[in-house]
Amino acid sequence: MWGLILPSLLAALLAGFSGGLLGVTALRLRLSALGYAMAHAAFAGAALGLWLGLPPLWTALSLALVVAALLGPLAERTGLPPDAMLAILFPLTMALGFLFIALTPGLPLTSPALTILWGSLLGVGWDDVLMLLALLGVAGGFLLLFRREVWATLVERRLAEEAGIPTRPILWALLLLLGAGVAASLRLVGGLLVYALLFLPASAASQLAFDLRQQFLLAPVLGSASALAGVGLSWWADLPVGTAIALASCGLFLGAWAASPRRRVPLEKPPFPP
Amino acid sequence: MDEALALEEIWAAYPGGRGAALQGASLRLPFGGLGLLIGPNGAGKTTVLEVFLGFVPYRGQARVAGLEVHAHLREVRRRLAYLPQALFFPPDTPCRTVDLVAMGRFGFLRPWQRLPKEERRKALTALERFGLGDKADWPIGHLSGGQQRKALLARALAKGAETLLLDEPFASLDPEARLDLAQAIFRLREEGMTILAVVHEEELLARADQVWLVRAGKTLALSPPFPGLPASWASLCGA
């Protein structure tokens, strides 16, 4: 049994950790549509893979990365905010996904392209674990190495530019990592609920910690906890794993909101320890 | 010696914008000078500041301490401090006041380098100079509008900038806060900082060395003395 569940548990741990870590940046950049757009880009990629006879996971990841890589430059060229660009890319990628499915003869509803939409506990393999591990290494390394630059870009971009920080490559790299993070978590959580892992742990962390650095430390822990709790709930109550992880993340957010020091801060005292 | 700030026949346009925001603008401000940009909304005042910061593409000559902006952007930005227009931090901004002040020095450090304690001490000292020492650990968004502006002035001081670019620093402040902020700006000027400010108010006028009227993307240097200016302000800035 452990041979079956171990990849899922490890994938949940890693997806929760990287989702929490990257979610702090997505929350601060107000990219709420990111989950939808990336999930459907990956869905279209998986469908494309099935149509062309290529491994769906890799084509899903590739298309999600292409969309993430295009997001920053497209937003800049069109003068639209990244959130609006996501709203444009979302229906386009969804339409492409259904087009590729329509072009693939005899594709059943249980095909990998469609399980990517709602996740699968048993569908997670060691290749997913390795991919999540690689993502965590790259994302964690980037955030650690460029922690000051990322922090400044997320706090106030114009002041960061004035301080000599090249915010454009920082922002584009963050968008790319966010796209990769969503794509790598798809097989476990599913495209329809992947943003639960991206936004809820980060939102819970923002309820418990004022400082961005503290949020970066707390969100991955909360993300891992809610992903593991979700896998446990899915196993115990025989629920779809994406649903269970989303429910666990929501529960965690509600708990953080209830315990939030933000609601108790006396105005005359600083909320940070001196 | 080179001027602190110099523009010569600058044409600047924002990507996707309608036409050029600056159309042959020129100005020269010596080191230690206080210059003001006045004019109607949309005339190009903010664009002048953004040219110096390298935020907007331009044609012509733009120099900071003799350095051409595009060619020496990193060095130019080290010499400048900027207070953007309408920048107010909302209460949920996840940043301590002292960290925002220290942020000005980030461009001087290597990515993997830890922020030296000396830099944090500089930030604290700068905040104390502006009467915000007890607010250092507060979230920046919990400070009043006037205090936030003074924290940004402290940031300029801690950064060690030679020149301060202010974009409507008095906007949305009450008269008392405006006076307080003007005193803080004068203190920086007395210490030798060059200041170029976009203003719609008179607080800085009495001590200005140079005033430029910006209209339709062009600059017109007004002749001193400026005390008579407030009376004609409305007509100058009008159509």
Boltz contact constraints between the chains, C-beta under 6 A:
constraints:
  - contact:
      token1: [A, 79]
      token2: [B, 16]
      max_distance: 6.0
  - contact:
      token1: [A, 145]
      token2: [B, 111]
      max_distance: 6.0
  - contact:
      token1: [A, 146]
      token2: [B, 111]
      max_distance: 6.0
  - contact:
      token1: [A, 148]
      token2: [B, 106]
      max_distance: 6.0
  - contact:
      token1: [A, 152]
      token2: [B, 103]
      max_distance: 6.0
  - contact:
      token1: [A, 152]
      token2: [B, 106]
      max_distance: 6.0
  - contact:
      token1: [A, 155]
      token2: [B, 95]
      max_distance: 6.0
  - contact:
      token1: [A, 158]
      token2: [B, 84]
      max_distance: 6.0
  - contact:
      token1: [A, 162]
      token2: [B, 77]
      max_distance: 6.0
  - contact:
      token1: [A, 162]
      token2: [B, 82]
      max_distance: 6.0
  - contact:
      token1: [A, 163]
      token2: [B, 103]
      max_distance: 6.0
  - contact:
      token1: [A, 163]
      token2: [B, 104]
      max_distance: 6.0
  - contact:
      token1: [A, 163]
      token2: [B, 106]
      max_distance: 6.0
  - contact:
      token1: [A, 163]
      token2: [B, 107]
      max_distance: 6.0
  - contact:
      token1: [A, 164]
      token2: [B, 74]
      max_distance: 6.0
  - contact:
      token1: [A, 164]
      token2: [B, 77]
      max_distance: 6.0
  - contact:
      token1: [A, 164]
      token2: [B, 78]
      max_distance: 6.0
  - contact:
      token1: [A, 164]
      token2: [B, 107]
      max_distance: 6.0
  - contact:
      token1: [A, 165]
      token2: [B, 106]
      max_distance: 6.0
  - contact:
      token1: [A, 165]
      token2: [B, 107]
      max_distance: 6.0
  - contact:
      token1: [A, 210]
      token2: [B, 94]
      max_distance: 6.0
  - contact:
      token1: [A, 210]
      token2: [B, 139]
      max_distance: 6.0
  - contact:
      token1: [A, 211]
      token2: [B, 94]
      max_distance: 6.0
  - contact:
      token1: [A, 212]
      token2: [B, 94]
      max_distance: 6.0
  - contact:
      token1: [A, 270]
      token2: [B, 137]
      max_distance: 6.0
  - contact:
      token1: [A, 270]
      token2: [B, 138]
      max_distance: 6.0
  - contact:
      token1: [A, 272]
      token2: [B, 137]
      max_distance: 6.0
  - contact:
      token1: [A, 274]
      token2: [B, 137]
      max_distance: 6.0
